[in-house]
Every structure is written in structure tokens, then in C-alpha cells.
């Protein structure tokens, strides 16, 4: 029983972080049908913001808020640097420009800060543990689950009720038509990038909280996770992204328990092979999104 | 005469002439650094032309390419590390592999074949995907290959450096292989298969409607691309003599991709030209970095400037000239066109 509780908490906490990451990727993909390769670097940006503010004496929550703001800012910057110049061209072009932008950010961190890991300030709650039904778990995991619930609720409300959300959903379904009806294209796209940055910023707090430090290459793992979760879930579907995130966490956590010690180091290889199998069975992902119009 | 006028022969001849010129200059200058740069350049020609044969013809971005380079390098290493060094270089090697050995040249080509076989085995399902999903899964494939190289200590010595490869790669050898790669890639591009692949690139639905088996066509292009990547990897391995799995990951991918994108993924001329231009820019920037570091103008080490410049030029090229410097016409086509104009 104890082990089961432990397992469920692990899956939910990891899955929550994965789902939010995937959501940030899908919101841009849904509208532009383009993949943002520089997405993982938003986590790096948030991490270095925390590092740079270490020792300023500000309360941690203020530092966290600034980090999230920076992540949003760089999310929108991605739009301006990597997407806008080539948006109308091929899918490949945008993939390459966003890959290039991610390289720029990483190398800027290398150049101006350091190639070595830098410690980030963390509040005490991140290192305390609690006992639930006999299972000892870091409080951080419960906070991640809580943050996931809050963010998902907020996101659902935004997309369903607010004018911005309705306009974004309209743009995701048929961009040209939405524009003809007076939806300002650039504003919608920038908002999508801002929301994507917000999600990445929030996830980054928990992601970095687990590791405790930041390096220039830190964005790769979360990026991969978000990629794979969206591909499993269905590239165009928002519920699919969330489902994919939790499913991926389930696969990862189960493999952690099942695999013998000497195979555990190959976990990523197993996970991705599994993903390839899912795609063999369902090339469009588990949940098909709305039938959408042309790429714009 | 008609043979000489053939535009494809002209393309291969011009591009090989470029390589030959490089070899001559490097012998005339006879500076070690220059020869090293020229050799790396030729290896990169093999890699980039290999990537072109998949990416240029099918229009799908592949991240896995560098992974197959790694497969080639490790295979070749396994076959050529001298028996007396094996105990040290690969302490955990499986007993049945201990007896394996081949001459380095053969091993390089076997490395290409192993890479092609692995590509053939794993990639067929991926070729059903298009656009973003295809790219993302090829990225996942790169991660899988990297994870395996990083942890399969029995064969790769794990994350530690693998050493002991006989350094047989010379400039003439790489130039010859690069010329061969150019010829093979052009032959593929102009073959029926290459034309079918470009049809699926330009309009997937129409191609399917005409009865083209898209996954199969892409699959074959992918196998050829992996073959060339594997050979490139073997050449590189025998050039540097020792390497670790991190040599075959994102940084390298970025350089190879940058060369192809700047030159023009649609043509082999573009691919080769991209390698020359990016290498020249890279080497000058690297010299600049070294000068800046030794002059100690900045407090810390200056690193990563080359990548930043390459990244900005990629964005600029894609924004201003989406097809790269040489988007559609091979150099042979251009020469034939010029001659016709002068005659008419």
C-alpha cells in the first residue's frame, strides 16, 4: 500500500510537470503548426534569472515571479527572433531557426555566465519531506501536483471563457478565417508564446527545485519530454498533451521500478522505443485534435 | 563530347575539382593546421552530402544523422583497435567480439553498412510520419542512439573516451571518399527513386495519389543517408584516433545542419558549398576566439561565439534566401545553361 501511494504521488508529480511542459509546446503548435525548438531554453533562462538574483535578499517568491516573467519575455522573444522572419515559409525552416535560437541562448549562457553548474536559491519548503499513509515524499512533489491543478484550471478557464482564449481556439482551428473575422494575428501568436513562456516558467521552478542548480544544457531534457508527450498525445490536441505528459510519466516511473539495475541506465532508450511503438499503432497520436485548416 | 556536356558529369567534375584544389593548396602550403582543417572539411562533405540525400530529397529534417555517424565510428573502432590494446581500450568487451578485426579501410565501409542496417531496421515506421512528428521522432532516435552509445560499456567503453584507433585517415583518402559521396548522392538524386522522393516532398497527397509508396521511398533515402553518415563517422574516428559519445550529439548536429541549410539542402552543389563557407567562417572565428583569449581582453574564457554567429547566419539565410545559397540548380546545370546562351 505504502509503495502504491508512493508510486501514485511520483507519477502525478512528474506527470504534472510533463503535462505543463507539453501544454506550452502544444499551444504554439496548435496555432502555427510549428514546433518551437527553443522551448527548453526558457527553463534555462528562468534558472539563470534565479541564480543572478541570489544574494539580493529579495523574498524567494519575488525572485520566482521575476524568473517566470523572464521566461515569458524570452518566450515572446522567440516569436520575434526565430518565428516571425520565416513563419510563412516551410516547417523545416522554423525548426531550424528555433534550433538556432536555442543555440544562441545556450552559448550566450556559456559565454556570459559559465559552462559549469550554478546553484540557485531555493526556499526551505523544497527540501522538507512529509509522510502520507506511511509513504515519505518530498513536499515539493505535492507542491508540483498543486501547481499543476492550479495551472490546468487557469488554462482551461482562459481557453474556454476569456475572449483571448476563444480567439486563440478560433485561430487554432482556422487561422485565415479567424483573421478575416478580425482576430489580430500577431497579437494572438505573441499571446500563445507568452502563455507558453508562463507554463515553462512555472514548471522550471519545480524542475530546477529537484536538481538545485542550472547549466546551459538544462533545457534538453524537459524539451524532449514535452516533444514526446505531445507526439504521444496528438500534436494538435490540448487534452492530448496533458494525457501524453501523464502517460510518459507513468512509463518512466514504471520503468524505474521494473527495470533491473544494469538496464536502468538505458531507460531513455526504452522510453523512446516505446514511443515509437505507440506511433506505429497511432501515427496521429492518441487523441486527434480538431481537424484544422492549412498551416499559415 | 556529348559525355562531357552531360550536366551531371559536369556537376560531379566541378565539385570534385573544388576538392582537388583543396588538396593541392594544402600540399602547396604544407602547414599541419591547414591539412587538418582540409581533412575535417572533406569528412564534413561526406556527412553533409549524406544528410542532403535524405533531407534534400524528402524535405524532412533528420536529427538522427549524427547518431549514425557515431554508429559508424564505433563499429570501425571495434574492428580496428589492435589486439594488444583491446584489453585497455575496451575492458568489458564481449569475448566473442575479441577476435573481430578488419583492415581500417574495410572497417570504415563496414561501419557505413552497419549504420545503414540499423537505420533500415529502426526507421521504417518513422517514415510514415510527416512534418513536425517526423522531426520529433528523429530527434528521439538521436537520443536513443546517444543513450545506447553512452551506456553500452561492453562495446563503446561507456561515457569514457575510446582510444587506440589507427590514425589512417589522410587528406587524399577523405577527398576520394568525399568525391565518391558526391557522385553517389547525385546519382541518387537523379535516379527514378530520387525523383519520386522529391515528388513526395513537393506534394505528398498528389504523390500518393499517383501510386508512390511514400514510406518506402523515404526509407530508402534514409538508408543511403545513414550509409554515408556511417562512412563519415569511420573516417572521422580514424582521423582523431580517440573519441567519446558526446562527440555525436547536438553540437555536431547543429554544425552539419547549419552547413546544409546555409548552402542549400535542395542541391548537392549547395551542400558542398555550405561546407566550404561554414568551415572558412568557423575557422576564422575560432582563430578570433583564440586571439581574444590569449590577449585576455575579457576576464573569462571566450567560448561559443562561433556557434552564436553560425546560428544568426542560419536565421538570416532562412529569412532572406529560404532555399539556401544554391536553392535549385546544380553547378552543372548552370554551366550548361551558360554555354547554351553563348551559342544561341
HADDOCK unambig.tbl for C-alpha pairs under 7 A between the chains (distance, minus, plus):
assign (segid A and resid 35 and name CA) (segid B and resid 132 and name CA) 6.58 0.50 0.50
assign (segid A and resid 85 and name CA) (segid B and resid 319 and name CA) 5.38 0.50 0.50
assign (segid A and resid 86 and name CA) (segid B and resid 318 and name CA) 6.74 0.50 0.50
assign (segid A and resid 86 and name CA) (segid B and resid 319 and name CA) 5.26 0.50 0.50
assign (segid A and resid 91 and name CA) (segid B and resid 131 and name CA) 6.77 0.50 0.50
assign (segid A and resid 92 and name CA) (segid B and resid 61 and name CA) 6.27 0.50 0.50
assign (segid A and resid 93 and name CA) (segid B and resid 318 and name CA) 6.35 0.50 0.50
assign (segid A and resid 97 and name CA) (segid B and resid 314 and name CA) 6.87 0.50 0.50
assign (segid A and resid 97 and name CA) (segid B and resid 315 and name CA) 5.24 0.50 0.50
assign (segid A and resid 100 and name CA) (segid B and resid 311 and name CA) 4.62 0.50 0.50
assign (segid A and resid 101 and name CA) (segid B and resid 311 and name CA) 6.76 0.50 0.50
assign (segid A and resid 103 and name CA) (segid B and resid 308 and name CA) 6.83 0.50 0.50
assign (segid A and resid 103 and name CA) (segid B and resid 311 and name CA) 6.74 0.50 0.50
assign (segid A and resid 104 and name CA) (segid B and resid 308 and name CA) 4.94 0.50 0.50
assign (segid A and resid 104 and name CA) (segid B and resid 311 and name CA) 6.35 0.50 0.50
assign (segid A and resid 107 and name CA) (segid B and resid 304 and name CA) 5.07 0.50 0.50
assign (segid A and resid 107 and name CA) (segid B and resid 308 and name CA) 6.48 0.50 0.50
assign (segid A and resid 110 and name CA) (segid B and resid 303 and name CA) 6.78 0.50 0.50
assign (segid A and resid 110 and name CA) (segid B and resid 304 and name CA) 6.70 0.50 0.50
assign (segid A and resid 111 and name CA) (segid B and resid 302 and name CA) 6.04 0.50 0.50
assign (segid A and resid 111 and name CA) (segid B and resid 303 and name CA) 5.47 0.50 0.50
assign (segid A and resid 111 and name CA) (segid B and resid 304 and name CA) 6.17 0.50 0.50
assign (segid A and resid 227 and name CA) (segid B and resid 136 and name CA) 6.51 0.50 0.50
assign (segid A and resid 231 and name CA) (segid B and resid 133 and name CA) 6.42 0.50 0.50
assign (segid A and resid 265 and name CA) (segid B and resid 151 and name CA) 6.62 0.50 0.50
assign (segid A and resid 266 and name CA) (segid B and resid 147 and name CA) 6.41 0.50 0.50
assign (segid A and resid 266 and name CA) (segid B and resid 148 and name CA) 6.66 0.50 0.50
assign (segid A and resid 266 and name CA) (segid B and resid 151 and name CA) 6.85 0.50 0.50
assign (segid A and resid 268 and name CA) (segid B and resid 144 and name CA) 6.71 0.50 0.50
assign (segid A and resid 268 and name CA) (segid B and resid 147 and name CA) 6.90 0.50 0.50
assign (segid A and resid 269 and name CA) (segid B and resid 144 and name CA) 4.51 0.50 0.50
assign (segid A and resid 269 and name CA) (segid B and resid 147 and name CA) 6.20 0.50 0.50
assign (segid A and resid 269 and name CA) (segid B and resid 148 and name CA) 6.97 0.50 0.50
assign (segid A and resid 272 and name CA) (segid B and resid 140 and name CA) 6.23 0.50 0.50
assign (segid A and resid 272 and name CA) (segid B and resid 144 and name CA) 6.70 0.50 0.50
assign (segid A and resid 280 and name CA) (segid B and resid 125 and name CA) 5.82 0.50 0.50
assign (segid A and resid 283 and name CA) (segid B and resid 129 and name CA) 6.63 0.50 0.50
